[in-house]
Amino acid sequence: MTRDPRHDILFEPVRIGPRVARNRFYQVPHCNGLGHRAPRALAAMRAAKAEGGWAVVCTEEVEVHPAAEVSPSIEGRIWSDADIPAHEGMVQAVQAHGALAGIELVFPTPRANHDSRLVPMGVRAGPVGSGGIDPWQARAMDADDLRDVRRWHRAAVGRAIRAGYDLVYVYAGHGLSLLQQFLSRATNDRSDAYGGSLANRSRLLREILSETLEEAAGRVAVAVRIAMAEPDIDDGLTREEIAEVVGMVAEAPDLWDFCMGSWERDSPTARLAPEGFQEAAIRGLKALTTKPVVGVGRFTSPDTMAAQVRGGLMDFVGAARPSIADPFLPRKIEAGEADRIRECIGCNICVASDNLAAPIRCTQNPTMGEEWRRRWHPERIAPRGSAARVLVVGGGPAGLEAARALGARGYEVALAEAGARPGGRAVREARLPGLSTWARVADWRLGEIARMGHVAVFPGSPMTAADVLDFGAAHVVVATGARWRRDGRGRRHPRGIAVAEGASVLTPDDLLDGAAPGGSVLIYDDEHYVMGSALAELLAGQGAAVTLVTPAPLVAAWTVHTLEQAAVERRLVGLGVRLRTRTALVRIDPGAAILRDEVTGAADSLPADAVVAVTARAPCDGLAAELQARRGEWADHGVAGVTVIGDALAPGTIAHAVFAGHLYARNLDTGAGADDLPFRRELPFPGEAG
């Protein structure tokens, strides 16, 4: 296939100071939970993107000094010369594929300094802002501290240059950076030469930028990443102030990277914002400078990307999450195969990994973060290890990914799906408000399978144990999913919830199957992810009087990790949903629910025509049990093995299910895991520590 000429503009080279990017695809800095803990894995992950066609591949935020480190998050570090070799590994891996390597240097304050235990410091004295509620404070930085910060940043620039980076960042975005906090009246109430007027508040930014340019001396490009505004904060940065700051130094850096004032606003889930959601914010900023501009917007459509460039909004199409979901997105557009892009679904599982200090993962791309430790490549997979046929029972996320990846290896695969349409929970949950992009999990895999003549999909084909045995496949994969429990068993109620005769109890599956309870409906959310709040939104939109009850202190508490909790709660309040947190559901009676306050123990009754129990899910493991009961017959039917994967084994997120399918496909006929260690570890090595 040939590239669509409408997309030619995306493949024009662009100069960034002393460097030239081969095209307009720019992987902006993003966190990943690998950082200083896993430099080999980090290098391999970034290298996959460079190989996939991204012209610029940047690090995550890289701390310049232990006086402001971001533990427990695992980010990059360039504290001393001892850190240079790890950075050299990433730079060389990226440059080997013809991409430019960029580093985002950061001094984030005021931080808790859990690791270094240095006394925190910030623009002003006050509580540390580490995303938690640590009960200690930072001291205000004095003139000596500011000189130290400038010296540490300049030293980090020198180390970055020695490591071989092509581009070095001056960072003033996302609410984390000391430079943004100096810029903003919301965080800067100083009365010295660094406070008061905008000229004073921008002084440290201008000083560090000037010193970075001096240190770079034309050897590397220098970028400024800066927040476009802080609209959600009293006395926060305004668009007019940012335009004025840009005007002060418009031509000094080699590139401008514009972002939102907080991570939550810069990386909202698809539930909260569509593709291209930053267009209104960035419009007009490019006119302030002749230097190239980077913008983001969770772009997956090449038509949208090209329109952003043609419309004069940006020179580079920036991406973090789309580059995670498909590291080869640029190559696919270049080859005229845009329909094969593994599109980001905007679920922020990648963000959650970083917030949990875990290696990065992705719902769409199960190879993300596994490039080094499992030797997985996003586009290449080992050929089959035998001529064995494989039967996959269940066409949900796990089954689809197993069938797709097995087919990519060359196996003859039959996928039997009981329902009329494959996709399982991915397509069912995509019907909920804001979750339509989740259907991409099924759509992409079905599209890839359709290209394979040796993978057959059979919808409307429920399977019994006898059917499976008679099919005659050597390997059987049971991916039959799970169903929501009706008895209330879950985290808070391991033995279930008492239900009186005549009470109306529904599950999320009932609603996804079309049930639409009216009147007063109580949703009891003991899952704490998206389901309870999404169902509340669905029913409120249908006219029901909804009360969401949860034993957690927050509504949809786990979505703190995906950056959407506060926004989801605001949305529910706006829809008139009543919220009760720290409240347990102890009994369901006809027309009423008996609740107990988790703090005081006081009980009360709430009228409820129906109760929706969002607690735990039960694996649909009946077929697996039947097959195990007939294990003695396997050999007679040519069955070498039966493996249960995904929700049918242990319910989790869709990301868990996709990973389970991919893991099975990668390991079949390879002997993987024979030594009881599932992946390589990055072990410390002898030598002097730095």
Order of alpha helices (4+ residues) and beta strands (2+ residues): beta-beta-beta-alpha-beta-beta-alpha-beta-beta-beta-beta-alpha-beta-alpha-alpha-alpha-beta-alpha-beta-alpha-alpha-beta-alpha-beta-alpha-alpha-alpha-beta-alpha-beta-alpha-alpha-beta-alpha-beta-beta-beta-beta-alpha-beta-alpha-beta-alpha-beta-beta-beta-beta-beta-beta-alpha-beta-alpha
